[in-house]
């Protein structure tokens, strides 16, 4: 079955009409927190102890190399959340917005519950331990076995608003 396109067919003698740009509505990188960088610095500092018996210069060099490796790995593994008018990208997963169902944001104990006891085994997760709030995004694509995506975010209220969802009421705030 052929799906019709919203872009009109080319007319002879007329240039093709470009598709309207897909405007970004929300974007966030889940960068490591300050304490993660401090841990990386501490680990690289400990590498001095391993190499100092060989020589202080070698120990200091090893610390620099270890920190550089950790920094590169942390930077390369930083996922991005991007919501456009037509699509949603969370880390390496992407989906058209028309397949996004109910969206709920969680903070505090509710977020911990979503990451733990309430977690479905087939859910796609983009979780970072240094970011507490999470957003649960229901997937309505019948061809996809994934029931929902669960992603960390520093701005759950903004992400939920852009996707047309709601924040879960935190029982502790009563």
Protein Blocks (a to p, Z undefined) as FASTA:
>chain_A
ZZddfbdcddehiacddddddddfbdcdddddfklmmmmmmmmmmmmmmmmmnomklmmm
mmmmmmmmmmmmmmmmpccddddfkbccehjbccdfklpccddddehjllmmmmmmmpcf
kbccdddfklmbacddddfbfkbmbfbdcdddfblmlmmmmnopacdddfklZZ
